[in-house]
Amino acid sequence: MLPASALRGALRASLEMLLRGAGEPACSGGNGAEPGADPARGAADGCALDAGNPCKACRLFGSARAGMGPDRRRFSSLVLGDATAPADEIRTQRGAGLAVRRAQRTSAAGRRYEYRLVELYGTLLARGRLLDAELAPLLEAAARATQHIGGRRSRGFGRVELRLHWLEAETADAPELPRGDTAGIRLRLSSPAAIGTATSPPVWARAAAESADRTRGDAGAGAARENEHWRDTRREIPGSALRGAVGTALAEQLEDPASDPAFAALCDDLSGARFGFLYPVRGEGPPSGAAALAGPWPITARVCSVGGHDHGLFDTLLERVRAACALTPEEAERAWSARRSACPRCAAGLTRPLGTRRSVPSPRVRLHTRNRLDRAHGSAQPGAIFAQAWLDPDDDVLFEGTIRSIPAQSRALLARALGGPLSVGRGISLGHGQVEIEVFSPPSLEALEERGSHFDRALREQLDALGFDAGVAGDVVPITLLAPLVTEREDSDGREELAGALGLQPQWLVCARRFAVEGGFDQRSGRASPVWSVAAGSVYAARMPGGWRERSGDLERLEREGAGSRRHQGFGQLICFDPLILQTSIGEAWR
């Protein structure tokens, strides 16, 4: 294939050359500076060479500005994907070169190198969209003026002929949303996608300390510098990415989104729709039960370290709860001796399961390695190589989740957005992150009362088997996080937020949790807003005074509304009495 970044770069260089030849302003690669001037000038605020407005090249291809600004709806007016060709029309061959010392007319020691050439017998095809019809003549001119793509052009390589073919706009029917205020979302990737990852707390804290003096506490800039040569991707799609894609699509379709009451109701942070996390699934999955949830494994889940999921899934929460109920050293010793420390089938050790509940293993990831260009010299910048991980499109993998609390007045608008072209993650102008959406009625779990009764019965059996007092059964509520929980304070482990959502302070018997720092990049300001969070899959066991049945209404509200901050972006979603806790074998339905 021909990467979209190389194709767009060649088109932009040709357009900049034409604009300068016509006496019009044009910066170099979107840096906002005149050719030959300091490239750092104006980069923070974007290009303003055309009487305070972006030059025509920046209007078409975008600029180096970190954020879009209040008056823009897209970083780039041109969305252009990779150019591909059938595999049987492409061949590669290797070449070798040797650097020469011209003064001595001899070869330079240690300067032998190899390279690979692509031979194409046919035509490469790249598809895209132009969001501003006024810029169509500029794109036509850039395509006709482009004659080279790729490296070693001074030696005659990379000669191309580009042609534009304007197609009729494709329209898709808006999907029909199910009844109620909750819709299931099934997403399929049409092109590689890169979704920003959470940062580990030590790295984030170090980056925050380094950037505090320069950026007045903006830890996002420091975190970006920490990993400027490597960017990983999530294996799931957070609700913030789906919400941003819907908002961007509606911003393109509506003349004035800010004055549309349906748009305001849909995207309101407090009373608007709640876009949940989308987790990978393989196959359709069962319609109900423990396996219906698309989400992370609980931290307490274990599988065989040798046989993996084929030997079954074992959850250790009940063992941890009964150990917390031990009142004497003798009871503690019995609980320790009765714990499951090995696979019952092969006696091998236990380890954490792979993938997610309905996707084993995780989705396939592709690695891209690139180098930034020095446009002044038309060569690669030294020391500017970087690598990115991308989720690879796979027909066997979908991403499934829900959109909850949909305002009645915004249903038609949401359906309109889900039916149009949507993109998530980074590199949208390069054609990356394109998705197809299917709407369905979400599967239903057993009622809270039934799930709680199953858990009470299993816990009572565990306690009776060890001779413990079984009176605690009926008081314990297990809570599993299906998405990261954003806490109010950096030293919080989630218990404070859960207690606040419940309206009481329970006794915490088990707290199995990990921590991360969510970034949350703001497209308008161009800044990240790192926040402390408890990782998805964390499990708590709370003992409710007077029994959980007296607080069943509060538990149902907790499941419906979640806990913590940024719940409109899917954070804080959870489940009480997770059926997976009682699971002892994974079975084919989970694969």
C-alpha positions as CSV (number, residue, x, y, z in Angstrom):
1,M,0.0,0.0,0.0
2,L,0.9,3.7,-0.2
3,P,0.4,5.3,3.2
4,A,-2.0,8.2,3.3
5,S,0.6,10.3,5.1
6,A,3.0,9.9,2.1
7,L,0.2,10.7,-0.4
8,R,-1.0,13.7,1.5
9,G,2.5,15.0,2.1
10,A,3.3,14.8,-1.6
11,L,0.0,16.6,-2.5
12,R,0.7,19.3,0.1
13,A,4.2,19.9,-1.1
14,S,2.9,20.4,-4.7
15,L,0.2,22.8,-3.5
16,E,2.6,24.9,-1.5
17,M,4.8,25.2,-4.5
18,L,1.9,26.3,-6.7
19,L,0.7,28.9,-4.1
20,R,4.2,30.4,-3.7
21,G,4.6,30.6,-7.5
22,A,1.3,32.5,-7.7
23,G,2.5,34.9,-5.0
24,E,0.1,33.7,-2.4
25,P,1.1,32.9,1.2
26,A,1.9,29.3,2.1
27,C,3.6,27.9,5.1
28,S,5.8,24.8,5.1
29,G,4.0,21.7,6.2
30,G,1.5,23.5,8.4
31,N,4.1,25.1,10.8
32,G,2.6,28.5,10.4
33,A,5.8,30.2,9.4
34,E,7.1,31.7,6.1
35,P,9.6,29.5,4.2
36,G,13.0,30.1,5.6
37,A,11.7,31.5,8.9
38,D,11.9,29.9,12.3
39,P,9.6,26.9,12.1
40,A,8.6,27.2,15.8
41,R,6.9,30.6,15.2
42,G,3.2,30.4,15.1
43,A,3.0,26.6,15.5
44,A,1.2,26.8,18.8
45,D,-1.6,29.0,17.4
46,G,-1.7,27.5,13.9
47,C,-1.1,29.1,10.6
48,A,-2.3,32.8,10.1
49,L,-0.4,33.8,7.0
50,D,-3.5,34.7,4.9
51,A,-4.4,38.0,6.5
52,G,-4.8,36.4,9.9
53,N,-6.5,33.2,8.5
54,P,-4.9,29.9,7.7
55,C,-3.3,29.7,4.2
56,K,-5.0,27.6,1.6
57,A,-2.7,24.6,2.1
58,C,-3.6,24.6,5.8
59,R,-7.3,24.9,5.0
60,L,-7.1,21.8,2.8
61,F,-4.6,19.6,4.7
62,G,-4.7,21.0,8.2
63,S,-2.0,22.7,10.3
64,A,0.3,21.9,13.2
65,R,-2.1,23.6,15.6
66,A,-2.7,21.4,18.6
67,G,-6.4,22.1,18.9
68,M,-9.2,23.0,16.4
69,G,-10.3,26.2,18.1
70,P,-13.9,27.4,18.6
71,D,-14.4,28.4,14.9
72,R,-13.4,25.1,13.3
73,R,-15.1,21.7,13.1
74,R,-12.3,19.6,11.6
75,F,-8.5,19.6,11.7
76,S,-8.4,19.0,7.9
77,S,-10.9,19.6,5.1
78,L,-9.5,16.5,3.2
79,V,-10.0,13.0,4.6
80,L,-7.9,10.7,2.4
81,G,-7.0,7.1,3.2
82,D,-4.3,4.7,2.2
83,A,-3.8,3.9,-1.5
84,T,-4.0,0.1,-2.0
85,A,-3.8,-2.4,-4.9
86,P,-4.4,-6.1,-5.3
87,A,-1.6,-8.2,-3.9
88,D,-0.9,-9.9,-7.2
89,E,-0.1,-6.6,-8.8
90,I,2.7,-5.7,-6.4
91,R,6.2,-7.1,-6.3
92,T,9.2,-6.0,-4.2
93,Q,12.9,-6.2,-4.8
94,R,15.9,-5.4,-2.7
95,G,18.7,-3.0,-3.6
96,A,22.0,-2.1,-2.1
97,G,24.1,1.0,-2.0
98,L,27.5,2.2,-0.7
99,A,28.5,5.7,0.4
100,V,31.6,7.1,-1.4
101,R,34.3,9.4,0.0
102,R,34.6,11.7,-2.9
103,A,38.0,13.2,-1.9
104,Q,39.7,9.8,-2.1
105,R,37.2,8.3,-4.6
106,T,36.9,5.3,-2.4
107,S,34.0,3.7,-0.5
108,A,33.3,4.9,3.0
109,A,33.9,2.3,5.7
110,G,30.8,1.0,7.4
111,R,28.4,2.9,5.1
112,R,26.9,0.0,3.1
113,Y,23.1,-0.1,3.2
114,E,20.2,-1.9,1.7
115,Y,16.7,-0.8,0.7
116,R,13.5,-2.3,-0.7
117,L,11.8,-1.1,-3.9
118,V,8.1,-1.7,-4.8
119,E,7.2,-2.6,-8.4
120,L,3.6,-2.0,-9.2
121,Y,1.8,-3.4,-12.2
122,G,-1.5,-1.7,-12.1
123,T,-3.2,1.2,-10.3
124,L,-3.3,2.2,-6.6
125,L,-6.7,3.5,-5.4
126,A,-7.2,5.8,-2.4
127,R,-10.7,6.9,-1.3
128,G,-11.5,10.0,0.6
129,R,-13.9,12.9,1.3
130,L,-13.6,16.6,0.7
131,L,-15.5,18.5,3.4
132,D,-15.1,22.0,1.8
133,A,-16.3,22.1,-1.8
134,E,-14.6,25.5,-2.4
135,L,-11.2,23.8,-2.1
136,A,-11.8,21.3,-4.9
137,P,-9.8,23.3,-7.5
138,L,-6.8,23.4,-5.2
139,L,-6.9,19.6,-4.8
140,E,-7.2,19.2,-8.6
141,A,-4.2,21.4,-9.1
142,A,-2.1,19.6,-6.4
143,A,-2.9,16.2,-8.0
144,R,-1.8,17.3,-11.4
145,A,1.4,18.9,-10.2
146,T,2.5,15.9,-8.1
147,Q,5.1,13.8,-9.9
148,H,7.0,12.0,-7.2
149,I,6.1,10.1,-4.0
150,G,8.5,8.4,-1.6
151,G,12.2,8.5,-1.2
152,R,15.2,8.7,-3.6
153,R,13.2,10.9,-6.0
154,S,16.4,12.6,-7.1
155,R,17.5,9.3,-8.6
156,G,14.2,8.9,-10.6
157,F,12.3,6.7,-8.2
158,G,8.7,7.2,-7.2
159,R,7.4,8.7,-10.4
160,V,3.6,8.8,-10.3
161,E,0.6,10.1,-12.2
162,L,-2.3,11.1,-10.0
163,R,-5.9,11.4,-11.2
164,L,-9.0,12.5,-9.4
165,H,-12.3,10.9,-9.9
166,W,-15.3,12.6,-8.2
167,L,-17.9,10.2,-7.0
168,E,-21.4,10.7,-5.9
169,A,-21.8,11.1,-2.2
170,E,-22.8,7.9,-0.5
171,T,-25.8,8.1,1.8
172,A,-26.8,5.6,4.4
173,D,-30.2,5.2,6.1
174,A,-30.3,6.1,9.7
175,P,-30.7,3.0,11.9
176,E,-33.8,2.5,14.0
177,L,-33.1,2.8,17.7
178,P,-34.8,0.3,20.0
179,R,-37.5,1.3,22.4
180,G,-36.5,2.8,25.6
181,D,-33.5,5.1,26.5
182,T,-30.8,2.4,26.0
183,A,-29.4,1.2,22.6
184,G,-26.9,-1.5,22.0
185,I,-24.0,-0.5,19.7
186,R,-22.0,-3.0,17.6
187,L,-19.0,-1.4,15.9
188,R,-16.9,-2.8,13.1
189,L,-13.6,-1.3,12.0
190,S,-13.3,-0.4,8.3
191,S,-9.7,0.9,8.6
192,P,-6.9,0.7,11.2
193,A,-7.6,2.7,14.3
194,A,-5.4,4.1,17.1
195,I,-7.1,4.9,20.4
196,G,-5.2,6.8,23.1
197,T,-4.1,4.6,26.0
198,A,-4.2,5.3,29.7
199,T,-0.9,6.2,31.4
200,S,0.7,4.3,34.3
201,P,0.7,6.4,37.5
202,P,4.5,6.6,37.9
203,V,5.1,7.8,34.3
204,W,2.3,10.4,34.7
205,A,3.6,11.7,38.0
206,R,7.1,12.1,36.6
207,A,5.8,13.9,33.5
208,A,3.6,16.2,35.7
209,A,6.6,17.1,37.8
210,E,8.8,17.9,34.7
211,S,6.1,20.1,33.1
212,A,4.9,21.9,36.2
213,D,7.4,24.8,35.9
214,R,6.9,25.3,32.2
215,T,3.2,24.7,31.6
216,R,1.7,25.6,35.0
217,G,0.7,22.1,35.9
218,D,-0.3,20.9,32.4
219,A,0.6,17.2,32.9
220,G,-0.7,16.3,29.4
221,A,2.2,18.0,27.6
222,G,4.8,16.2,29.8
223,A,3.1,12.8,29.3
224,A,3.1,13.4,25.5
225,R,6.9,14.1,25.6
226,E,7.4,11.0,27.7
227,N,6.2,8.8,24.8
228,E,6.9,10.9,21.8
229,H,8.6,8.0,19.9
230,W,6.1,5.3,20.7
231,R,2.3,5.4,20.9
232,D,0.3,2.3,21.8
233,T,-3.4,1.8,21.3
234,R,-6.2,0.6,23.4
235,R,-7.8,-2.8,22.7
236,E,-11.2,-1.3,23.4
237,I,-13.0,1.9,22.3
238,P,-13.8,4.2,25.2
239,G,-17.1,6.0,25.4
240,S,-15.3,9.4,25.0
241,A,-14.1,8.3,21.5
242,L,-17.6,7.2,20.4
243,R,-19.1,10.4,21.9
244,G,-16.5,12.5,20.0
245,A,-17.2,10.7,16.8
246,V,-21.0,11.3,17.1
247,G,-20.4,14.9,18.0
248,T,-18.0,15.5,15.1
249,A,-20.4,13.9,12.6
250,L,-23.3,16.1,13.8
251,A,-21.1,19.2,13.7
252,E,-20.6,18.5,9.9
253,Q,-24.3,17.9,9.3
254,L,-25.8,20.8,11.3
255,E,-25.5,24.4,10.3
256,D,-25.3,25.7,13.9
257,P,-25.0,22.8,16.4
258,A,-24.7,25.2,19.4
259,S,-28.3,26.5,18.8
260,D,-29.9,23.1,18.2
261,P,-31.8,22.0,21.4
262,A,-31.7,18.3,20.4
263,F,-27.9,18.4,20.0
264,A,-27.5,20.3,23.3
265,A,-29.6,17.7,25.1
266,L,-27.7,14.8,23.6
267,C,-24.2,16.1,24.4
268,D,-24.9,17.7,27.8
269,D,-22.3,16.5,30.3
270,L,-24.8,16.1,33.2
271,S,-28.2,15.2,31.7
272,G,-27.2,14.0,28.2
273,A,-26.7,10.5,26.8
274,R,-24.0,8.2,28.4
275,F,-21.8,6.6,25.8
276,G,-20.4,3.4,27.2
277,F,-17.1,1.7,26.5
278,L,-17.1,-0.7,23.5
279,Y,-15.3,-4.0,24.2
280,P,-14.2,-6.5,21.6
281,V,-16.4,-9.6,21.0
282,R,-15.9,-12.6,18.7
283,G,-19.1,-14.0,17.2
284,E,-22.6,-13.0,18.2
285,G,-22.4,-14.4,21.7
286,P,-25.3,-15.8,23.8
287,P,-28.4,-13.5,24.2
288,S,-28.3,-13.4,28.0
289,G,-26.6,-14.7,31.1
290,A,-23.1,-14.2,32.4
291,A,-21.5,-14.4,29.0
292,A,-23.8,-11.6,27.5
293,L,-21.6,-8.9,29.0
294,A,-18.9,-7.5,26.7
295,G,-16.3,-6.2,29.2
296,P,-13.0,-6.8,30.9
297,W,-12.3,-9.8,33.0
298,P,-12.5,-9.2,36.8
299,I,-9.1,-8.9,38.5
300,T,-10.1,-11.9,40.6
301,A,-10.5,-14.2,37.6
302,R,-7.9,-16.8,36.9
303,V,-7.1,-19.5,34.3
304,C,-4.6,-22.3,34.0
305,S,-1.1,-21.0,33.2
306,V,-0.5,-24.1,30.9
307,G,-3.9,-25.0,29.5
308,G,-5.2,-21.5,29.5
309,H,-8.9,-21.0,28.9
310,D,-9.3,-24.6,27.6
311,H,-9.0,-25.8,31.2
312,G,-11.7,-23.4,32.5
313,L,-12.1,-20.1,34.2
314,F,-11.8,-19.8,38.0
315,D,-12.8,-16.7,40.0
316,T,-11.2,-16.2,43.4
317,L,-13.6,-13.5,44.9
318,L,-15.6,-16.0,47.0
319,E,-12.3,-17.3,48.5
320,R,-11.2,-13.8,49.3
321,V,-14.5,-13.0,51.0
322,R,-14.5,-16.1,53.2
323,A,-10.9,-15.3,54.2
324,A,-12.0,-11.8,55.2
325,C,-14.8,-13.4,57.4
326,A,-12.3,-15.5,59.4
327,L,-12.5,-14.4,63.1
328,T,-9.7,-16.5,64.7
329,P,-6.2,-17.6,63.6
330,E,-7.5,-21.2,63.2
331,E,-10.3,-20.0,60.8
332,A,-7.7,-18.0,58.9
333,E,-5.5,-21.1,58.5
334,R,-8.5,-23.2,57.3
335,A,-9.4,-20.5,54.8
336,W,-5.8,-20.3,53.5
337,S,-5.5,-24.1,53.2
338,A,-8.8,-24.4,51.3
339,R,-7.8,-21.8,48.7
340,R,-7.5,-22.8,45.0
341,S,-3.8,-22.4,44.1
342,A,-3.6,-24.8,41.1
343,C,-5.6,-25.9,38.1
344,P,-7.8,-28.9,39.2
345,R,-7.2,-30.6,35.8
346,C,-3.4,-30.4,35.5
347,A,-2.2,-29.0,38.8
348,A,-0.4,-26.1,37.0
349,G,-0.4,-22.6,38.5
350,L,-3.0,-20.0,37.8
351,T,-2.7,-16.7,36.0
352,R,-4.9,-13.9,34.7
353,P,-7.0,-14.6,31.6
354,L,-6.2,-13.1,28.2
355,G,-8.3,-10.7,26.2
356,T,-11.8,-9.8,27.4
357,R,-14.9,-11.7,28.4
358,R,-16.0,-12.3,24.8
359,S,-12.7,-11.9,22.9
360,V,-9.9,-14.4,23.5
361,P,-7.3,-13.4,22.5
362,S,-7.3,-9.6,22.2
363,P,-7.8,-8.0,18.8
364,R,-5.0,-8.1,16.3
365,V,-2.6,-5.1,16.4
366,R,-0.5,-3.7,13.6
367,L,2.8,-1.8,14.1
368,H,3.6,1.2,11.9
369,T,7.1,2.8,11.9
370,R,7.6,6.2,10.3
371,N,10.0,9.1,10.1
372,R,9.2,12.8,10.0
373,L,10.4,14.8,7.0
374,D,12.6,17.9,6.8
375,R,10.7,19.8,4.2
376,A,13.4,22.4,3.6
377,H,15.8,19.7,2.4
378,G,13.2,17.1,1.2
379,S,14.8,14.4,3.4
380,A,14.1,12.5,6.7
381,Q,14.7,14.3,9.9
382,P,17.5,12.7,12.0
383,G,16.3,11.2,15.3
384,A,12.7,11.7,14.4
385,I,11.6,8.1,13.9
386,F,8.5,7.0,15.7
387,A,6.3,3.9,15.9
388,Q,2.5,3.5,16.4
389,A,0.3,0.6,17.1
390,W,-3.0,0.3,15.3
391,L,-6.0,-1.9,15.8
392,D,-6.3,-4.0,12.6
393,P,-9.7,-4.4,10.9
394,D,-10.8,-8.0,11.4
395,D,-14.1,-9.5,10.2
396,D,-14.2,-11.8,13.2
397,V,-13.9,-9.0,15.8
398,L,-16.6,-6.5,16.7
399,F,-16.8,-3.9,19.5
400,E,-19.9,-4.0,21.5
401,G,-21.4,-1.6,24.2
402,T,-24.3,0.6,25.0
403,I,-25.5,4.2,24.8
404,R,-27.7,4.8,27.8
405,S,-30.0,7.6,29.0
406,I,-30.8,8.8,25.5
407,P,-33.0,12.0,25.7
408,A,-36.3,11.4,23.9
409,Q,-35.9,14.6,21.8
410,S,-32.5,13.5,20.6
411,R,-33.3,10.0,19.3
412,A,-33.7,11.0,15.7
413,L,-30.5,13.1,15.8
414,L,-28.5,10.3,17.3
415,A,-29.8,7.8,14.7
416,R,-28.8,10.3,12.0
417,A,-25.3,10.5,13.3
418,L,-24.9,6.7,13.7
419,G,-25.9,6.2,10.1
420,G,-23.4,8.7,8.6
421,P,-19.6,8.3,8.2
422,L,-18.0,7.9,11.6
423,S,-14.3,7.8,12.6
424,V,-12.7,7.2,16.0
425,G,-9.2,7.7,17.4
426,R,-6.1,9.4,15.8
427,G,-5.3,10.0,12.2
428,I,-8.9,10.6,11.0
429,S,-7.7,12.9,8.2
430,L,-5.6,9.9,7.0
431,G,-8.6,7.7,6.7
432,H,-7.9,5.8,9.9
433,G,-10.5,4.8,12.4
434,Q,-13.4,4.5,10.0
435,V,-16.2,2.4,11.5
436,E,-19.6,0.9,10.6
437,I,-22.3,1.0,13.3
438,E,-25.1,-1.5,13.9
439,V,-27.8,-0.8,16.5
440,F,-29.5,-3.6,18.4
441,S,-31.5,-4.2,21.5
442,P,-29.0,-4.8,24.3
443,P,-29.1,-8.2,26.1
444,S,-30.7,-8.3,29.5
445,L,-29.2,-9.9,32.6
446,E,-31.1,-11.6,35.4
447,A,-32.7,-9.2,37.8
448,L,-30.6,-7.9,40.7
449,E,-32.7,-10.0,43.2
450,E,-32.0,-13.2,41.4
451,R,-28.3,-12.5,40.9
452,G,-28.0,-11.6,44.6
453,S,-29.8,-14.8,45.7
454,H,-27.4,-16.9,43.6
455,F,-24.4,-15.2,45.2
456,D,-25.8,-15.6,48.8
457,R,-26.3,-19.3,48.2
458,A,-22.8,-19.8,46.9
459,L,-21.2,-17.8,49.7
460,R,-23.2,-19.6,52.4
461,E,-22.0,-23.0,51.0
462,Q,-18.4,-21.7,51.1
463,L,-18.7,-20.6,54.7
464,D,-20.6,-23.7,55.9
465,A,-17.9,-26.0,54.3
466,L,-15.2,-24.3,56.5
467,G,-17.4,-24.2,59.6
468,F,-17.6,-20.4,59.6
469,D,-20.6,-18.3,60.7
470,A,-22.8,-18.0,57.6
471,G,-24.7,-15.0,59.0
472,V,-22.7,-12.7,56.7
473,A,-24.4,-14.2,53.7
474,G,-27.1,-11.7,52.6
475,D,-25.0,-8.7,53.7
476,V,-22.2,-8.9,51.1
477,V,-22.4,-7.1,47.7
478,P,-19.7,-7.7,45.1
479,I,-19.2,-4.7,42.7
480,T,-17.3,-5.2,39.5
481,L,-16.1,-2.2,37.4
482,L,-17.0,-2.6,33.7
483,A,-15.1,0.6,32.8
484,P,-12.5,2.8,34.6
485,L,-13.8,4.8,37.5
486,V,-12.6,8.4,37.6
487,T,-12.0,9.4,41.2
488,E,-12.2,12.9,42.7
489,R,-8.8,12.7,44.5
490,E,-5.5,11.2,43.4
491,D,-5.2,9.2,46.6
492,S,-8.6,7.6,46.3
493,D,-9.0,3.9,45.5
494,G,-12.6,4.1,44.5
495,R,-14.3,3.3,47.8
496,E,-15.1,6.9,48.5
497,E,-16.9,7.3,45.2
498,L,-18.8,4.1,45.5
499,A,-19.9,4.9,49.1
500,G,-21.0,8.4,47.9
501,A,-23.1,6.8,45.1
502,L,-24.7,4.3,47.5
503,G,-25.4,7.0,50.1
504,L,-23.8,5.0,53.0
505,Q,-20.4,3.8,54.3
506,P,-20.3,0.0,54.1
507,Q,-17.6,-2.3,55.5
508,W,-15.2,-3.2,52.7
509,L,-14.2,-6.8,52.9
510,V,-12.3,-7.1,49.6
511,C,-10.7,-4.4,47.4
512,A,-9.0,-5.9,44.4
513,R,-8.0,-3.0,42.2
514,R,-5.4,-1.4,39.9
515,F,-4.9,2.2,38.9
516,A,-4.3,4.2,35.8
517,V,-4.3,7.8,34.5
518,E,-6.8,8.5,31.8
519,G,-5.7,11.2,29.3
520,G,-8.9,12.6,27.7
521,F,-7.5,14.8,24.8
522,D,-9.7,17.8,24.2
523,Q,-9.8,18.6,20.4
524,R,-10.9,22.2,21.0
525,S,-8.1,23.2,23.3
526,G,-5.5,20.8,22.1
527,R,-4.6,19.7,25.6
528,A,-4.9,16.5,27.6
529,S,-6.6,16.4,30.9
530,P,-5.1,13.6,32.9
531,V,-7.2,12.2,35.8
532,W,-6.7,9.5,38.3
533,S,-8.8,6.4,37.8
534,V,-9.4,2.9,39.1
535,A,-8.8,0.4,36.2
536,A,-11.7,-1.5,34.7
537,G,-12.1,-5.0,36.1
538,S,-11.5,-4.0,39.7
539,V,-13.6,-5.8,42.2
540,Y,-15.0,-4.7,45.6
541,A,-16.9,-6.7,48.2
542,A,-19.0,-4.4,50.5
543,R,-20.8,-5.6,53.6
544,M,-24.1,-3.6,53.9
545,P,-25.5,-3.0,57.3
546,G,-28.9,-4.6,57.7
547,G,-28.5,-6.7,54.4
548,W,-28.4,-5.7,50.8
549,R,-32.1,-6.4,50.1
550,E,-33.1,-3.3,52.1
551,R,-30.9,-1.3,49.8
552,S,-31.8,-3.0,46.5
553,G,-33.2,0.2,45.1
554,D,-29.8,2.0,45.7
555,L,-28.0,-0.9,44.1
556,E,-30.2,-0.8,41.0
557,R,-29.6,3.0,40.8
558,L,-25.8,2.4,41.2
559,E,-25.9,0.0,38.2
560,R,-27.9,2.3,36.1
561,E,-26.0,5.6,36.9
562,G,-22.5,4.3,37.8
563,A,-20.1,6.1,40.1
564,G,-17.3,8.7,39.9
565,S,-16.8,11.5,37.4
566,R,-17.1,11.7,33.6
567,R,-20.0,9.2,33.5
568,H,-21.3,10.7,30.3
569,Q,-18.1,9.3,28.6
570,G,-18.8,5.8,29.9
571,F,-16.5,5.9,33.0
572,G,-17.8,4.4,36.2
573,Q,-20.1,1.8,34.7
574,L,-20.3,-1.2,37.0
575,I,-22.4,-4.3,37.8
576,C,-23.4,-5.7,41.2
577,F,-23.4,-9.5,41.7
578,D,-21.5,-10.2,38.5
579,P,-22.6,-13.7,37.4
580,L,-19.0,-14.4,36.4
581,I,-18.1,-14.7,40.0
582,L,-19.9,-18.0,40.2
583,Q,-18.4,-19.3,36.9
584,T,-16.2,-22.4,37.1
585,S,-15.7,-23.2,33.4
586,I,-15.5,-21.0,30.3
587,G,-17.2,-23.2,27.8
588,E,-17.5,-22.7,24.0
589,A,-20.0,-19.9,24.4
590,W,-17.3,-17.6,25.7
591,R,-14.9,-18.1,22.9
